[in-house]
C-alpha cells in the first residue's frame, strides 16, 4: 500500500490503502499457463470468421442485409450486431490495449488436449512491479491478476468451466456462461460490461507443454439496458460527446437481437471479438 505504513504479505490494498487481509489460500495459489490478449477487434460483419453463433440458431444471423455486390453481410448463423459500430470501437480498443489502460489475461488450468474439460479463466490484470521495464506488448511479461476475478477461497469467478482442447483447438462457453469485461466504447470511455452466452473458439500454440499463443473469437451478447446504465454512470465531462448523443447513436444502430433471459423478447446485442494473445506469467494478485 502507498499510505506510508508497513503491512504483512496477506494485507490487501485498495485505492492505495489497506482494505483487509487476503485469504490465506492466496499464499499458496498456483496459476496455470497464462496469456495476455494483445489484440482485440470487433468483427467486420456476421460472416464466418468474424463472430460466432451466439443464440444457437443457425437460421438467424446479424447484422442482416447484403453488400453492394449482393454478398450477404451475415451468414451461417453468425451473430455480431456490434459489427455496425466496428469502425468506432476498433479505433479505441487497440489503443487501450497497446498503452496498457487494460490488460486481459487468459489462464489455462490443468489443461489437456484430449477433450477433457478444464477451467479457462478471463482475468483483469496489471504488470507486476517486480518485472520493471518489461514490454507488455511482447510475450513473456509477468502480471498480477485482479482480486475481482476470485472469491474468498481463491476460486476463479470469471471464465469457462467447460473448456476443451482437441488437438490445438479450444472450445469453451455457450448459453449460460457469463464473463465481465472492461470495454472501451468511445474516446477514453471504458465501461464495465457483462458478456452473456459467452463463447470462445480459438487455436492455440503449445511449446514445451505450455500454452504460448492463441488466435480466435470471443463472442456473446451485451444487455442494452446495462450498456446504457454504464454510460449513465460516467461523468459527462469525460465523454467525447453528450450522453444523449451516445445513447441516441447506440439506440439507432444497435437494436437487440439476442434473447438471453428466454422471455421471448430480445434485450441484448450480439458481439464478436477477434482476439490474439501471447505468453505471460501470473505471479500474484492485487
DOTOR-172358 format. One record per residue (C-alpha): residue in three letters; x, y, z; residue number from 0. Coordinates in steps of 0.1 Angstrom, whole numbers, plus 5000, padded with zeros to 4 digits. Layout:
BEGIN
{aa = Ala east = X north = Y up = Z i = NUM}
...
This chain:
BEGIN
{aa = Unk east = 5000 north = 5000 up = 5000 i = 0}
{aa = Unk east = 5011 north = 5036 up = 4995 i = 1}
{aa = Unk east = 4999 north = 5052 up = 5027 i = 2}
{aa = Unk east = 5033 north = 5051 up = 5043 i = 3}
{aa = Unk east = 5026 north = 5021 up = 5066 i = 4}
{aa = Unk east = 5041 north = 4986 up = 5066 i = 5}
{aa = Unk east = 5017 north = 4957 up = 5061 i = 6}
{aa = Unk east = 5021 north = 4919 up = 5061 i = 7}
{aa = Unk east = 5021 north = 4897 up = 5029 i = 8}
{aa = Unk east = 4984 north = 4889 up = 5034 i = 9}
{aa = Unk east = 4972 north = 4925 up = 5037 i = 10}
{aa = Unk east = 4951 north = 4936 up = 5007 i = 11}
{aa = Unk east = 4954 north = 4971 up = 4992 i = 12}
{aa = Unk east = 4925 north = 4990 up = 4977 i = 13}
{aa = Unk east = 4930 north = 5025 up = 4963 i = 14}
{aa = Unk east = 4964 north = 5027 up = 4979 i = 15}
{aa = Unk east = 4953 north = 5018 up = 5015 i = 16}
{aa = Unk east = 4949 north = 4986 up = 5034 i = 17}
{aa = Unk east = 4915 north = 4972 up = 5030 i = 18}
{aa = Unk east = 4917 north = 4939 up = 5050 i = 19}
{aa = Unk east = 4936 north = 4907 up = 5047 i = 20}
{aa = Unk east = 4939 north = 4884 up = 5017 i = 21}
{aa = Unk east = 4926 north = 4849 up = 5023 i = 22}
{aa = Unk east = 4954 north = 4825 up = 5033 i = 23}
{aa = Unk east = 4949 north = 4805 up = 5001 i = 24}
{aa = Unk east = 4965 north = 4833 up = 4982 i = 25}
{aa = Unk east = 4998 north = 4824 up = 4998 i = 26}
{aa = Unk east = 4998 north = 4790 up = 4980 i = 27}
{aa = Unk east = 4977 north = 4796 up = 4950 i = 28}
{aa = Unk east = 4990 north = 4780 up = 4918 i = 29}
{aa = Unk east = 4985 north = 4797 up = 4885 i = 30}
{aa = Unk east = 4982 north = 4779 up = 4852 i = 31}
{aa = Unk east = 4995 north = 4788 up = 4818 i = 32}
{aa = Unk east = 4987 north = 4824 up = 4811 i = 33}
{aa = Unk east = 4983 north = 4847 up = 4780 i = 34}
{aa = Unk east = 4979 north = 4884 up = 4777 i = 35}
{aa = Unk east = 4954 north = 4894 up = 4750 i = 36}
{aa = Unk east = 4975 north = 4916 up = 4726 i = 37}
{aa = Unk east = 4949 north = 4923 up = 4700 i = 38}
{aa = Unk east = 4911 north = 4926 up = 4702 i = 39}
{aa = Unk east = 4889 north = 4938 up = 4674 i = 40}
{aa = Unk east = 4851 north = 4937 up = 4667 i = 41}
{aa = Unk east = 4844 north = 4915 up = 4637 i = 42}
{aa = Unk east = 4836 north = 4933 up = 4604 i = 43}
{aa = Unk east = 4803 north = 4916 up = 4598 i = 44}
{aa = Unk east = 4783 north = 4885 up = 4606 i = 45}
{aa = Unk east = 4800 north = 4860 up = 4583 i = 46}
{aa = Unk east = 4822 north = 4831 up = 4595 i = 47}
{aa = Unk east = 4855 north = 4842 up = 4609 i = 48}
{aa = Unk east = 4840 north = 4875 up = 4622 i = 49}
{aa = Unk east = 4818 north = 4861 up = 4651 i = 50}
{aa = Unk east = 4801 north = 4830 up = 4664 i = 51}
{aa = Unk east = 4766 north = 4816 up = 4666 i = 52}
{aa = Unk east = 4756 north = 4833 up = 4699 i = 53}
{aa = Unk east = 4719 north = 4822 up = 4700 i = 54}
{aa = Unk east = 4725 north = 4786 up = 4689 i = 55}
{aa = Unk east = 4701 north = 4791 up = 4659 i = 56}
{aa = Unk east = 4719 north = 4785 up = 4626 i = 57}
{aa = Unk east = 4689 north = 4801 up = 4608 i = 58}
{aa = Unk east = 4695 north = 4835 up = 4622 i = 59}
{aa = Unk east = 4724 north = 4859 up = 4618 i = 60}
{aa = Unk east = 4733 north = 4896 up = 4623 i = 61}
{aa = Unk east = 4737 north = 4922 up = 4610 i = 62}
{aa = Unk east = 4712 north = 4913 up = 4583 i = 63}
{aa = Unk east = 4713 north = 4926 up = 4547 i = 64}
{aa = Unk east = 4737 north = 4925 up = 4517 i = 65}
{aa = Unk east = 4767 north = 4944 up = 4505 i = 66}
{aa = Unk east = 4766 north = 4964 up = 4473 i = 67}
{aa = Unk east = 4778 north = 4934 up = 4453 i = 68}
{aa = Unk east = 4750 north = 4913 up = 4466 i = 69}
{aa = Unk east = 4770 north = 4892 up = 4490 i = 70}
{aa = Unk east = 4755 north = 4887 up = 4525 i = 71}
{aa = Unk east = 4765 north = 4908 up = 4555 i = 72}
{aa = Unk east = 4758 north = 4878 up = 4577 i = 73}
{aa = Unk east = 4755 north = 4840 up = 4571 i = 74}
{aa = Unk east = 4757 north = 4806 up = 4586 i = 75}
{aa = Unk east = 4741 north = 4816 up = 4619 i = 76}
{aa = Unk east = 4769 north = 4841 up = 4629 i = 77}
{aa = Unk east = 4756 north = 4868 up = 4653 i = 78}
{aa = Unk east = 4776 north = 4900 up = 4655 i = 79}
{aa = Unk east = 4753 north = 4930 up = 4656 i = 80}
{aa = Unk east = 4781 north = 4952 up = 4670 i = 81}
{aa = Unk east = 4797 north = 4950 up = 4636 i = 82}
{aa = Unk east = 4775 north = 4980 up = 4628 i = 83}
{aa = Unk east = 4798 north = 5001 up = 4651 i = 84}
{aa = Unk east = 4830 north = 4982 up = 4645 i = 85}
{aa = Unk east = 4847 north = 5013 up = 4629 i = 86}
{aa = Unk east = 4841 north = 5033 up = 4661 i = 87}
{aa = Unk east = 4851 north = 5006 up = 4685 i = 88}
{aa = Unk east = 4881 north = 4994 up = 4666 i = 89}
{aa = Unk east = 4895 north = 5029 up = 4668 i = 90}
{aa = Unk east = 4895 north = 5027 up = 4706 i = 91}
{aa = Unk east = 4902 north = 4991 up = 4717 i = 92}
{aa = Unk east = 4937 north = 4986 up = 4702 i = 93}
{aa = Unk east = 4950 north = 5018 up = 4717 i = 94}
{aa = Unk east = 4937 north = 5009 up = 4752 i = 95}
{aa = Unk east = 4954 north = 4975 up = 4750 i = 96}
{aa = Unk east = 4986 north = 4989 up = 4735 i = 97}
{aa = Unk east = 4991 north = 5016 up = 4761 i = 98}
{aa = Unk east = 4982 north = 4994 up = 4790 i = 99}
{aa = Unk east = 4949 north = 5010 up = 4800 i = 100}
{aa = Unk east = 4935 north = 4975 up = 4801 i = 101}
{aa = Unk east = 4952 north = 4941 up = 4804 i = 102}
{aa = Unk east = 4931 north = 4909 up = 4797 i = 103}
{aa = Unk east = 4947 north = 4877 up = 4809 i = 104}
{aa = Unk east = 4936 north = 4842 up = 4799 i = 105}
{aa = Unk east = 4946 north = 4814 up = 4824 i = 106}
{aa = Unk east = 4945 north = 4777 up = 4814 i = 107}
{aa = Unk east = 4943 north = 4755 up = 4845 i = 108}
{aa = Unk east = 4952 north = 4718 up = 4843 i = 109}
{aa = Unk east = 4945 north = 4716 up = 4806 i = 110}
{aa = Unk east = 4948 north = 4686 up = 4784 i = 111}
{aa = Unk east = 4944 north = 4684 up = 4746 i = 112}
{aa = Unk east = 4924 north = 4651 up = 4746 i = 113}
{aa = Unk east = 4889 north = 4667 up = 4750 i = 114}
{aa = Unk east = 4888 north = 4666 up = 4788 i = 115}
{aa = Unk east = 4871 north = 4697 up = 4803 i = 116}
{aa = Unk east = 4892 north = 4722 up = 4822 i = 117}
{aa = Unk east = 4888 north = 4757 up = 4836 i = 118}
{aa = Unk east = 4898 north = 4786 up = 4814 i = 119}
{aa = Unk east = 4896 north = 4820 up = 4832 i = 120}
{aa = Unk east = 4895 north = 4856 up = 4819 i = 121}
{aa = Unk east = 4911 north = 4879 up = 4844 i = 122}
{aa = Unk east = 4918 north = 4916 up = 4846 i = 123}
{aa = Unk east = 4955 north = 4923 up = 4853 i = 124}
{aa = Unk east = 4983 north = 4948 up = 4856 i = 125}
{aa = Unk east = 5021 north = 4945 up = 4851 i = 126}
{aa = Unk east = 5039 north = 4930 up = 4881 i = 127}
{aa = Unk east = 5062 north = 4958 up = 4896 i = 128}
{aa = Unk east = 5087 north = 4930 up = 4902 i = 129}
{aa = Unk east = 5092 north = 4929 up = 4864 i = 130}
{aa = Unk east = 5100 north = 4965 up = 4857 i = 131}
{aa = Unk east = 5106 north = 4976 up = 4821 i = 132}
{aa = Unk east = 5091 north = 4946 up = 4805 i = 133}
{aa = Unk east = 5072 north = 4955 up = 4773 i = 134}
{aa = Unk east = 5038 north = 4940 up = 4779 i = 135}
{aa = Unk east = 5031 north = 4943 up = 4742 i = 136}
{aa = Unk east = 5056 north = 4915 up = 4737 i = 137}
{aa = Unk east = 5053 north = 4879 up = 4751 i = 138}
{aa = Unk east = 5069 north = 4869 up = 4784 i = 139}
{aa = Unk east = 5060 north = 4896 up = 4809 i = 140}
{aa = Unk east = 5048 north = 4890 up = 4844 i = 141}
{aa = Unk east = 5014 north = 4902 up = 4856 i = 142}
{aa = Unk east = 4993 north = 4904 up = 4887 i = 143}
{aa = Unk east = 4956 north = 4893 up = 4885 i = 144}
{aa = Unk east = 4928 north = 4915 up = 4899 i = 145}
{aa = Unk east = 4912 north = 4902 up = 4931 i = 146}
{aa = Unk east = 4878 north = 4908 up = 4914 i = 147}
{aa = Unk east = 4884 north = 4876 up = 4895 i = 148}
{aa = Unk east = 4885 north = 4854 up = 4926 i = 149}
{aa = Unk east = 4862 north = 4845 up = 4955 i = 150}
{aa = Unk east = 4873 north = 4842 up = 4991 i = 151}
{aa = Unk east = 4885 north = 4807 up = 4986 i = 152}
{aa = Unk east = 4907 north = 4816 up = 4956 i = 153}
{aa = Unk east = 4883 north = 4801 up = 4930 i = 154}
{aa = Unk east = 4882 north = 4819 up = 4897 i = 155}
{aa = Unk east = 4848 north = 4835 up = 4892 i = 156}
{aa = Unk east = 4850 north = 4847 up = 4856 i = 157}
{aa = Unk east = 4856 north = 4824 up = 4827 i = 158}
{aa = Unk east = 4846 north = 4790 up = 4814 i = 159}
{aa = Unk east = 4844 north = 4757 up = 4834 i = 160}
{aa = Unk east = 4837 north = 4736 up = 4803 i = 161}
{aa = Unk east = 4867 north = 4745 up = 4781 i = 162}
{aa = Unk east = 4880 north = 4716 up = 4760 i = 163}
{aa = Unk east = 4911 north = 4713 up = 4738 i = 164}
{aa = Unk east = 4911 north = 4688 up = 4709 i = 165}
{aa = Unk east = 4945 north = 4688 up = 4694 i = 166}
{aa = Unk east = 4952 north = 4726 up = 4694 i = 167}
{aa = Unk east = 4917 north = 4739 up = 4691 i = 168}
{aa = Unk east = 4899 north = 4753 up = 4722 i = 169}
{aa = Unk east = 4862 north = 4755 up = 4726 i = 170}
{aa = Unk east = 4845 north = 4770 up = 4757 i = 171}
{aa = Unk east = 4814 north = 4785 up = 4770 i = 172}
{aa = Unk east = 4780 north = 4789 up = 4754 i = 173}
{aa = Unk east = 4745 north = 4797 up = 4767 i = 174}
{aa = Unk east = 4746 north = 4803 up = 4805 i = 175}
{aa = Unk east = 4782 north = 4814 up = 4806 i = 176}
{aa = Unk east = 4789 north = 4849 up = 4818 i = 177}
{aa = Unk east = 4821 north = 4869 up = 4819 i = 178}
{aa = Unk east = 4828 north = 4906 up = 4828 i = 179}
{aa = Unk east = 4849 north = 4928 up = 4807 i = 180}
{aa = Unk east = 4862 north = 4964 up = 4807 i = 181}
{aa = Unk east = 4852 north = 4975 up = 4772 i = 182}
{aa = Unk east = 4863 north = 5008 up = 4755 i = 183}
{aa = Unk east = 4835 north = 5024 up = 4737 i = 184}
{aa = Unk east = 4842 north = 5060 up = 4727 i = 185}
{aa = Unk east = 4874 north = 5081 up = 4733 i = 186}
{aa = Unk east = 4887 north = 5073 up = 4768 i = 187}
{aa = Unk east = 4854 north = 5059 up = 4779 i = 188}
{aa = Unk east = 4859 north = 5024 up = 4794 i = 189}
{aa = Unk east = 4828 north = 5008 up = 4809 i = 190}
{aa = Unk east = 4824 north = 4976 up = 4829 i = 191}
{aa = Unk east = 4801 north = 4952 up = 4810 i = 192}
{aa = Unk east = 4789 north = 4916 up = 4812 i = 193}
{aa = Unk east = 4790 north = 4893 up = 4782 i = 194}
{aa = Unk east = 4762 north = 4868 up = 4783 i = 195}
{aa = Unk east = 4762 north = 4835 up = 4765 i = 196}
{aa = Unk east = 4799 north = 4840 up = 4763 i = 197}
{aa = Unk east = 4817 north = 4816 up = 4740 i = 198}
{aa = Unk east = 4853 north = 4811 up = 4728 i = 199}
{aa = Unk east = 4866 north = 4793 up = 4697 i = 200}
{aa = Unk east = 4903 north = 4795 up = 4692 i = 201}
{aa = Unk east = 4935 north = 4778 up = 4681 i = 202}
{aa = Unk east = 4965 north = 4777 up = 4704 i = 203}
{aa = Unk east = 5002 north = 4772 up = 4701 i = 204}
{aa = Unk east = 5018 north = 4748 up = 4726 i = 205}
{aa = Unk east = 5055 north = 4749 up = 4733 i = 206}
{aa = Unk east = 5072 north = 4725 up = 4757 i = 207}
{aa = Unk east = 5038 north = 4716 up = 4771 i = 208}
{aa = Unk east = 5029 north = 4752 up = 4778 i = 209}
{aa = Unk east = 5002 north = 4773 up = 4760 i = 210}
{aa = Unk east = 5021 north = 4802 up = 4745 i = 211}
{aa = Unk east = 4998 north = 4818 up = 4720 i = 212}
{aa = Unk east = 4961 north = 4819 up = 4709 i = 213}
{aa = Unk east = 4941 north = 4832 up = 4680 i = 214}
{aa = Unk east = 4904 north = 4831 up = 4679 i = 215}
{aa = Unk east = 4870 north = 4846 up = 4685 i = 216}
{aa = Unk east = 4853 north = 4855 up = 4718 i = 217}
{aa = Unk east = 4816 north = 4861 up = 4714 i = 218}
{aa = Unk east = 4784 north = 4867 up = 4733 i = 219}
{aa = Unk east = 4758 north = 4893 up = 4739 i = 220}
{aa = Unk east = 4757 north = 4926 up = 4759 i = 221}
{aa = Unk east = 4724 north = 4937 up = 4775 i = 222}
{aa = Unk east = 4714 north = 4970 up = 4760 i = 223}
{aa = Unk east = 4700 north = 4984 up = 4793 i = 224}
{aa = Unk east = 4732 north = 4976 up = 4811 i = 225}
{aa = Unk east = 4752 north = 4994 up = 4784 i = 226}
{aa = Unk east = 4731 north = 5025 up = 4788 i = 227}
{aa = Unk east = 4733 north = 5023 up = 4826 i = 228}
{aa = Unk east = 4771 north = 5020 up = 4825 i = 229}
{aa = Unk east = 4773 north = 5051 up = 4802 i = 230}
{aa = Unk east = 4750 north = 5070 up = 4825 i = 231}
{aa = Unk east = 4774 north = 5065 up = 4854 i = 232}
{aa = Unk east = 4803 north = 5081 up = 4835 i = 233}
{aa = Unk east = 4808 north = 5119 up = 4842 i = 234}
{aa = Unk east = 4796 north = 5139 up = 4813 i = 235}
{aa = Unk east = 4829 north = 5159 up = 4810 i = 236}
{aa = Unk east = 4849 north = 5127 up = 4804 i = 237}
{aa = Unk east = 4828 north = 5118 up = 4773 i = 238}
{aa = Unk east = 4837 north = 5127 up = 4737 i = 239}
{aa = Unk east = 4801 north = 5137 up = 4731 i = 240}
{aa = Unk east = 4770 north = 5142 up = 4752 i = 241}
{aa = Unk east = 4754 north = 5112 up = 4768 i = 242}
{aa = Unk east = 4722 north = 5119 up = 4748 i = 243}
{aa = Unk east = 4742 north = 5117 up = 4716 i = 244}
{aa = Unk east = 4759 north = 5085 up = 4726 i = 245}
{aa = Unk east = 4727 north = 5068 up = 4737 i = 246}
{aa = Unk east = 4709 north = 5080 up = 4706 i = 247}
{aa = Unk east = 4736 north = 5066 up = 4684 i = 248}
{aa = Unk east = 4736 north = 5033 up = 4701 i = 249}
{aa = Unk east = 4698 north = 5030 up = 4701 i = 250}
{aa = Unk east = 4697 north = 5038 up = 4664 i = 251}
{aa = Unk east = 4723 north = 5013 up = 4653 i = 252}
{aa = Unk east = 4722 north = 4985 up = 4680 i = 253}
{aa = Unk east = 4687 north = 4971 up = 4683 i = 254}
{aa = Unk east = 4687 north = 4940 up = 4704 i = 255}
{aa = Unk east = 4689 north = 4907 up = 4685 i = 256}
{aa = Unk east = 4696 north = 4881 up = 4713 i = 257}
{aa = Unk east = 4671 north = 4869 up = 4739 i = 258}
{aa = Unk east = 4693 north = 4860 up = 4768 i = 259}
{aa = Unk east = 4667 north = 4857 up = 4795 i = 260}
{aa = Unk east = 4644 north = 4835 up = 4774 i = 261}
{aa = Unk east = 4612 north = 4856 up = 4778 i = 262}
{aa = Unk east = 4607 north = 4857 up = 4740 i = 263}
{aa = Unk east = 4619 north = 4893 up = 4736 i = 264}
{aa = Unk east = 4655 north = 4902 up = 4725 i = 265}
{aa = Unk east = 4671 north = 4925 up = 4750 i = 266}
{aa = Unk east = 4708 north = 4920 up = 4742 i = 267}
{aa = Unk east = 4732 north = 4928 up = 4713 i = 268}
{aa = Unk east = 4754 north = 4902 up = 4698 i = 269}
{aa = Unk east = 4792 north = 4908 up = 4698 i = 270}
{aa = Unk east = 4821 north = 4890 up = 4681 i = 271}
{aa = Unk east = 4856 north = 4899 up = 4691 i = 272}
{aa = Unk east = 4887 north = 4887 up = 4672 i = 273}
{aa = Unk east = 4915 north = 4881 up = 4697 i = 274}
{aa = Unk east = 4952 north = 4873 up = 4697 i = 275}
{aa = Unk east = 4972 north = 4865 up = 4728 i = 276}
{aa = Unk east = 5008 north = 4858 up = 4737 i = 277}
{aa = Unk east = 5025 north = 4841 up = 4766 i = 278}
{aa = Unk east = 5025 north = 4858 up = 4800 i = 279}
{aa = Unk east = 5030 north = 4847 up = 4836 i = 280}
{aa = Unk east = 5007 north = 4854 up = 4865 i = 281}
{aa = Unk east = 5027 north = 4859 up = 4896 i = 282}
{aa = Unk east = 5001 north = 4870 up = 4922 i = 283}
{aa = Unk east = 4971 north = 4892 up = 4928 i = 284}
{aa = Unk east = 4964 north = 4928 up = 4936 i = 285}
